[in-house]
Amino acid sequence: MAILTKPFYDLDEVCTQWGLNERDLTAFVLSGDLTLSATVAGLRVVYGYFECIDVDEVIRIPEGRRVIIGTANLERDDAWTVLRKGNHGITQLQAPDDKFIEIDNHASGGVHVVDRDDLVVRREEMERFAAVHLAGAAAREEYAPRRGAPQKYDWDRFWTEVCRRVHEEGVPATQGEFVRLMLDWFGKNDMAEPDQSTVKKKLSPLWRQIAPREIEAPIVRSKRA
């Protein structure tokens, strides 16, 4: 694609090129289909890996520090929060499952504020996304899994509705209510309806980011005698 010549593109360029509005774009971000990055200059981070020392305990093992100049891939929930609120203080960057990249606590207090205008899509990510979602069947076949049944539930429409509901109607009072609302939405639209536990798993990562603070119960730890 001749138009993809820059190292990254801002969100307005992306939406124009793909014929999407920002709500559509947000749905792809929230579903994990599209990775957003932030432009940074001199962002100091600590990187390393996780080590399991017990069945229920994992610790971080730092390997070193580095400075990022250019673009840094964001975690899905952080990117969604920036889109929704306009800015958000992040504490980590996207990394493989067994590794971590954290904002250097010594350099910036461990938090870096990302504004909506900082969000971009890297050229490589645009090409990958376009091949999967915008190109013809041959390109989708190249990037898609070779085996497996077709998707039973319309998760793309699901995440678009989640974004619309939160943006226009606010955050539900409880996670249970959120799950019930989305189950009702499947039924009202005569769509294949997943079970309650599946919808809860889909919403849980988002809920941890947007849950009303006043409903969070304090954690009480028992003391051993």
Secondary structure, 3 states (H helix, E strand, C coil): CCCCCCCEEEHHHHHHHHCCCHHHHHHHHHCCCCCCEEEEEEEEEEEEEEEEEECCEEEEEEEEEEEEEEEEECCHHHHHHHHHHCEEEECEECCCCCEEEEECHHHHCCCEEEEHHHEEEEHHHHHHHHHHHHCCHHHHHHHCCCCCCCCCCCHHHHHHHHHHHHHHHCCCCCHHHHHHHHHHHHHHCCCCCCCHHHHHHHHHHHHHHHCCHHHCCCCCCCCCC
